[in-house]
Amino acid sequence: MKQPPAAIVTRCTEPAGPSRVVATSDDDKPTGATARSNPWRDRTYLLYTATEAVLFLDDVIFSVGLPLWIVHATDAPHGLAPLLLVLNNVLVVVLQVPMAKLAPTTHAARRLLLPLAGSFVVGTVALAASAAAGTWSAVAALLLAAAALTFAEMIHATLSC
Protein backbone atom coordinates (compact mmCIF):
# COMPACT_ATOMS: atom_id res chain seq x y z
CA MET A 1 0.00 0.00 0.00
CA LYS A 2 1.42 3.33 -1.02
CA GLN A 3 1.57 6.04 1.67
CA PRO A 4 0.54 9.62 0.91
CA PRO A 5 3.55 11.99 0.87
CA ALA A 6 2.58 13.65 4.16
CA ALA A 7 2.53 10.27 5.94
CA ILE A 8 6.21 9.73 5.13
CA VAL A 9 7.03 12.36 7.75
CA THR A 10 5.68 10.07 10.47
CA ARG A 11 8.61 7.71 9.83
CA CYS A 12 11.17 10.43 10.54
CA THR A 13 12.92 10.35 13.89
CA GLU A 14 14.98 12.84 15.86
CA PRO A 15 18.73 12.38 15.58
CA ALA A 16 20.47 11.31 18.74
CA GLY A 17 21.47 14.35 20.75
CA PRO A 18 23.80 14.94 23.67
CA SER A 19 22.58 13.72 27.03
CA ARG A 20 20.87 16.25 29.22
CA VAL A 21 21.84 17.04 32.80
CA VAL A 22 18.97 16.89 35.24
CA ALA A 23 19.13 19.20 38.23
CA THR A 24 17.56 18.61 41.59
CA SER A 25 16.48 21.25 44.03
CA ASP A 26 19.60 20.50 46.12
CA ASP A 27 22.02 21.41 43.32
CA ASP A 28 23.25 24.98 42.95
CA LYS A 29 23.95 24.56 39.27
CA PRO A 30 24.07 21.33 37.28
CA THR A 31 27.46 20.22 36.04
CA GLY A 32 28.04 21.10 32.39
CA ALA A 33 24.91 23.22 32.10
CA THR A 34 25.16 26.73 30.80
CA ALA A 35 22.93 29.60 31.79
CA ARG A 36 20.42 30.59 29.16
CA SER A 37 20.70 34.14 27.94
CA ASN A 38 17.64 36.33 28.02
CA PRO A 39 16.96 37.87 24.57
CA TRP A 40 15.05 40.76 26.18
CA ARG A 41 18.27 41.92 27.86
CA ASP A 42 20.43 41.73 24.75
CA ARG A 43 20.11 45.25 23.36
CA THR A 44 22.13 44.52 20.24
CA TYR A 45 19.78 41.66 19.36
CA LEU A 46 16.70 43.79 20.03
CA LEU A 47 18.06 46.65 17.92
CA TYR A 48 18.86 44.24 15.09
CA THR A 49 15.38 42.70 15.28
CA ALA A 50 13.65 46.10 15.26
CA THR A 51 15.78 47.26 12.33
CA GLU A 52 15.03 44.11 10.36
CA ALA A 53 11.29 44.52 11.02
CA VAL A 54 11.42 48.00 9.48
CA LEU A 55 13.64 46.97 6.57
CA PHE A 56 11.42 44.07 5.60
CA LEU A 57 8.64 46.58 4.92
CA ASP A 58 9.94 46.99 1.36
CA ASP A 59 8.12 43.79 0.35
CA VAL A 60 4.84 44.99 1.83
CA ILE A 61 5.24 48.43 0.32
CA PHE A 62 5.57 46.94 -3.17
CA SER A 63 2.92 44.25 -2.98
CA VAL A 64 0.23 46.05 -0.99
CA GLY A 65 1.09 49.66 -0.21
CA LEU A 66 2.15 50.88 -3.64
CA PRO A 67 -0.98 49.79 -5.55
CA LEU A 68 -3.26 51.11 -2.80
CA TRP A 69 -1.31 54.37 -2.66
CA ILE A 70 -1.54 54.86 -6.44
CA VAL A 71 -5.29 54.23 -6.47
CA HIS A 72 -6.27 56.23 -3.39
CA ALA A 73 -3.69 58.99 -2.91
CA THR A 74 -2.27 60.04 -6.27
CA ASP A 75 -3.41 61.30 -9.66
CA ALA A 76 -1.24 58.70 -11.40
CA PRO A 77 -2.95 56.22 -13.72
CA HIS A 78 -3.95 53.00 -11.96
CA GLY A 79 -2.15 50.92 -14.61
CA LEU A 80 1.14 52.25 -13.28
CA ALA A 81 1.07 49.85 -10.31
CA PRO A 82 1.82 46.65 -12.28
CA LEU A 83 4.41 48.51 -14.36
CA LEU A 84 6.25 49.50 -11.19
CA LEU A 85 6.22 45.87 -10.07
CA VAL A 86 7.71 44.91 -13.42
CA LEU A 87 10.36 47.63 -12.97
CA ASN A 88 11.16 46.17 -9.55
CA ASN A 89 11.54 42.65 -10.93
CA VAL A 90 13.66 43.72 -13.90
CA LEU A 91 16.01 45.76 -11.68
CA VAL A 92 16.39 42.85 -9.27
CA VAL A 93 17.09 40.34 -12.05
CA VAL A 94 19.65 42.61 -13.71
CA LEU A 95 21.38 44.08 -10.65
CA GLN A 96 21.11 41.58 -7.78
CA VAL A 97 24.34 39.69 -8.52
CA PRO A 98 26.45 42.83 -9.11
CA MET A 99 25.00 44.35 -5.93
CA ALA A 100 25.87 41.22 -3.95
CA LYS A 101 29.53 41.67 -4.89
CA LEU A 102 29.57 44.96 -2.97
CA ALA A 103 29.64 43.18 0.38
CA PRO A 104 32.11 40.29 0.31
CA THR A 105 33.18 40.92 3.93
CA THR A 106 31.47 41.99 7.12
CA HIS A 107 33.26 45.33 7.06
CA ALA A 108 32.12 46.01 3.48
CA ALA A 109 28.57 45.02 4.40
CA ARG A 110 28.63 47.40 7.36
CA ARG A 111 29.53 50.25 4.98
CA LEU A 112 26.33 49.52 3.03
CA LEU A 113 24.08 50.35 5.99
CA LEU A 114 24.10 54.07 5.27
CA PRO A 115 23.24 53.67 1.55
CA LEU A 116 20.53 51.22 2.59
CA ALA A 117 18.96 53.70 4.97
CA GLY A 118 19.34 56.54 2.46
CA SER A 119 17.71 54.54 -0.32
CA PHE A 120 14.83 53.56 1.96
CA VAL A 121 14.30 57.20 3.01
CA VAL A 122 14.48 58.50 -0.57
CA GLY A 123 11.93 55.88 -1.65
CA THR A 124 9.45 56.63 1.09
CA VAL A 125 9.80 60.42 0.74
CA ALA A 126 9.28 60.14 -3.03
CA LEU A 127 6.25 57.96 -2.37
CA ALA A 128 4.80 60.63 -0.07
CA ALA A 129 5.66 63.39 -2.57
CA SER A 130 3.72 61.59 -5.30
CA ALA A 131 0.47 62.59 -3.61
CA ALA A 132 1.25 66.30 -3.62
CA ALA A 133 1.57 66.92 -7.36
CA GLY A 134 -0.23 66.42 -10.66
CA THR A 135 -0.31 63.32 -12.84
CA TRP A 136 3.14 63.56 -14.44
CA SER A 137 4.84 64.63 -11.23
CA ALA A 138 3.18 61.75 -9.43
CA VAL A 139 4.37 59.30 -12.09
CA ALA A 140 7.94 60.63 -11.85
CA ALA A 141 7.88 60.49 -8.04
CA LEU A 142 6.49 56.94 -8.11
CA LEU A 143 9.19 55.82 -10.56
CA LEU A 144 11.84 57.29 -8.26
CA ALA A 145 10.20 55.64 -5.24
CA ALA A 146 10.06 52.26 -6.96
CA ALA A 147 13.70 52.45 -8.05
CA ALA A 148 14.94 53.62 -4.64
CA LEU A 149 12.94 50.97 -2.75
CA THR A 150 14.22 48.32 -5.16
CA PHE A 151 17.80 49.34 -4.41
CA ALA A 152 17.00 49.22 -0.70
CA GLU A 153 15.57 45.74 -1.18
CA MET A 154 18.68 44.53 -3.02
CA ILE A 155 21.10 46.03 -0.50
CA HIS A 156 19.08 44.52 2.34
CA ALA A 157 19.15 41.12 0.65
CA THR A 158 22.91 41.46 0.28
CA LEU A 159 23.30 42.22 3.98
CA SER A 160 21.00 39.39 5.04
CA CYS A 161 23.14 36.70 3.39
Secondary structure, 3 states (H helix, E strand, C coil): CCCCHHHHHHHCCCCCCCCCCCCCCCCCCCCCCCCCCCHHHCHHHHHHHHHHHHHCHHHHHHHHHHHHHHHHHCCCCCCHHHHHHHHHHHHHHHHHHHHHCCCCCHHHHHHCHHHHHHHHHHHHHHHHHCCCCCHHHHHHHHHHHHHHHHHHHHHHHHHHC
